[in-house]
Amino acid sequence: MPQELVDEVLGYLREDLDALKACSLTCKFLFNATRLLIHQRLVCLGSAKMDPKPKGCSLGNRKRTPGVFERLIDADRSGVLPYTLYLTFKPSYTDPYHFFYPGHLQEYLPHLQSITNLHTLTLDTFHVSPFIPVFNQHFGMFANTLRHLDIRNAYGTTRELSYIICQFPLLEDLTIAHPAGRDNVHDEVPAIAQSPPLRGKLALVQTGSMELSRGLAAFPGGLNFRSLEVSWSKHLEPIFEACSRTVTSISYLWPRDASHGEPDLPIQMYIAM
């Protein structure tokens, strides 16, 4: 089959992993063609690893070491990390306050170097402050390719979040969900000299801090988002004002007056340039 027809067929199956795997088993040509799509998403869930049992120690006294992203090692051994476009790090703990720290990634840094075309990075339930001094060591290899940063359940100040965002000079899309903000009193964050273009989509989920909105609006390069998606968020006036010249569509999801027992309804508003 001509390559353009193969690309057309696989385009319809892009999100159907089972179908892609089935295609990869038909022949060597389709195996190579589907490999990029099959391995474009990598989700690394932190697991609990049992330390070796010490002599004379019962099973119940063995220690557990959290934050082990073994799947990253397996993917590197298989040679598929260069195909990774979407990468997610998330601790798989029942405790919502067990954050993701730099130490959890330390032994996997050589494997991260094999990811050369990353488009989207999702950091879920992580403590921002410890990453500030070691950011380049852990995520600097993605600076020249990353276009979408997704920050979820992060614990940090507005200045710390802003610093992380601005380390990706080509960033266009940004998602911030459920931030767990803290005081800026003890902030020791380097000054931000320039910010990414940010001309794609901004998605905000359950953000209610005026400080966060003002911090984003104060980026040196401004906010140039064309699309805003807002869910259960408030105090967004500075962001709306900063994007007023570039935004073409805004999507709201906000509950109606709960006292009347009315359901949550999405509200779509489109702004013509």
Secondary structure, DSSP 4 states (H G I P E B T S, - for coil): --HHHHHHHHHHTTT-HHHHHHHHTT-HHHHHHHHHHHTSEEEEEEEEEEPPPPTT--GGG--EEEEE-HHHHHHHHHT-GGG--EEEEEE--S-TT--B-GGGTGGGHHHHTT-----EEEEESBBSGGGSTTHHHHHGGGTTT--EEEEES-EE-HHHHHHHHTT-TT--EEEEES-EE--STT-------------SEEEEES---HHHHHHHHT-TT----SEEEEES----HHHHHHTTTT--EEEEEE---GGGTPPPEEEEEE---
